[in-house]
Amino acid sequence: MPVELPDEHRMIRETVRDFCETEIEPIAQEIEDEHRFPDEVFDQLADLDMMGVPITESYGGLGGDTLMYAIVAEELGRVSGAIGLSYVAHTSLASKPIELFGTSAQKERWLRPLSEGEYLGGWALTEPDSGSDASDMETTAEKEGDEWVLNGTKQFITNASEAGSILVKAVTDPDAGYDGISTFIVDPREDDGFEVTTVWEKMGLNASPTCEIRLEDVRLPEDRLLGEEGDGWEQTKKTLDGGRISIAALSTGLAQGAYEHAKAYSKEREQFGQPICEFDAIRDTIVDMYRKTERARLLTRLAARKYDQGDPVTKESALAKLDASEAAREVAEDAVQVLGGYGYTTDFAPQRFYRDAKLMEIGEGTSEIQHLVIGRELGL
């Protein structure tokens, strides 16, 4: 795998990095403290054509590849895990499945506004009682004439309170197991019976809304079914392959941000007459932080390149997500330690990276589930 990025990818990285440092970093702690979703940031990202990076230009996207998209996600995570999380949920979970599985009419109606940044999207799989067994769902969609009627509750749904469309998984045939799950496009602004019942207060990532939603007799026309009836679980597995690359990229960004803050502080902070980076313990910690971040980046880019080549990536995406999410948490924790007491205060960024990183080991499949997936891929 080539280490050097293509020129176009480097240009995108520099553009996004400059935007992140000038527009996001100065408000990153503020929006977290205020639990405020920063609409203005996503409007600016839309102006930069970043809201549909891996989506074809035919439907308003940038026409980039997964590697380019991963680079954008990493740069966002480097300054704000919350903005990065809302961005990747919008792109890999809410937009990409419509491109992969939708009709041309669905793409024009639902994908174009997503990729052009008219509004954010969401993806609703998890339920209050399902947890890691995401296939064990109680949300149903029953056919009544030429309509589908949805009922159920979905939990931990990113962007639901801000979204213009949400892809909802529901059981259409209770007797068919995995083959009885389908996907529906719900318009939370227009569809009667849709309600956001909770916006969760969280340990971190509070500038990215995480919601519980209720669907009560939500009536949808037939053209809101994404793909064929019963395709929902296969769509989910394919979506998660890309989604795990997203979380790996976001995690790598969190690790990179934490590493940079710790390294800079260690060169400026003096104790016993010398910068603390000159003490073996601190130097070795910084080196390990760098090593873990680089390893996470390489695994993420390997998975992204294989995805772009059309190769199966279940193992690679799970491995990248597992390694990068654990690296993010470990590197962020080390960053807090390097800064000492200052690292525990909100005047410095490492505490925010530390809190944000923990979700990376939970969302889109816990670390335990990633071990399960990788084990299966290894024939274990």
Secondary structure, DSSP 8 states (H G I E B T S, - for coil): --SS--HHHHHHHHHHHHHIIIIIGGGHHHHHHHT---HHHHHHHHHTT-TTTTS-GGGT-----HHHHHHHHHHHHHH-HHHHHHHHIIIIIIIHHHHHH--HHHIIIIIHHHHTTSSEEEEE---TTTTT-TT----EEEEETTEEEEEEEEEEEETTTTEEEEEEEEES-TTSGGGGEEEEEE-TTT-TTEEEEEE---SS-TTS-EEEEEEEEEEEEGGGEESSTT-HHHHHHHHHHHHHHHHHHHHHHHHHHHHHHHHHHHHH-EETTEEGGGSHHHHHHHHHHHHHHHHHHHHHHHHHHHHHTT---HHHHHHHHHHHHHHHHHHHHHHHHHHGGGGGSTTSTHHHHHHHHHHHTTTTS-HHHHHHHHHHHTT-
